Structures are given as C-alpha cells and as structure tokens.
Amino acid sequence: MLAPATAFYAVVFVVLKLILVWRVVALRQQLGVGVGDGGHQELNVASRIHGDYIESMPLMLVLMFIAEMNGVAYAALHTVGGLFLVSRIGHAWGMHEAQGRWHAARAAGVVGTWLALLGACGLLVYNVLTIRY
C-alpha cells in the first residue's frame, strides 16, 4: 500500500529538520564549539529548537502513517500534519526571537504541536472504533 500523505509530510518535516540542524552546525563552526553549547546562549537555544523538534516529529510521522494505512481521510491527515508543521515553525521562530524566554509564537507552537499529536491520536481511536472487522 502507498502512503502519499505521510510521504509528503516526511519530506517536508525532514527539510525543516535540516534547516534547524544547519543553524546549530553553523553556530558551532562560528563559535568553535564541538560539543555542548560552550556557554553560548544562542547555541543553546538553537540546539533546543532542533532537539524539541526531533522529540516530536518522528512520533507524528508514525501516527500519521498508521492512520493513513488504516484508511483515515486525507483531509484529516493534512489537517493534523499541517497543524504540526505550522506549530513547529512557530515554536522555532518564537524560541529564536526570544532566545529561550517566553514568546507568543513559541507558546502557540507548543500548544499546536500537542493538539496535532492529540488530533492524530483521536483520528486513530475513532478509526479503530468505527472500522468493521
């Protein structure tokens, strides 16, 4: 079976991952730091932005793949996938702008990420409860 919606988001999510890690690598080279943050707040924040993304992105893809394989509607998959993507971009932007302090975009990104993950779980629960075996 094919999973075109998940495949699309896998590509988009990896592109975002590469953008985020590129920032970390560029700062490491600029600051001469091989491991850790060397006491540099900007590097610490960039590492956390990337780390926060990596903590949730694979789970989102797994949930989307299972949902797609179970026949969940593409519109629903695009809703949770799009929400996750926009939320992670907002989180990264807010975290960068405020250098780790509170920022509305960061907070909205966290809430949106949770809603996307919960939404994907909800799609799976609904799917399992309504599927005819």
Disulfide bonds with the S-S distance in Angstrom:
none
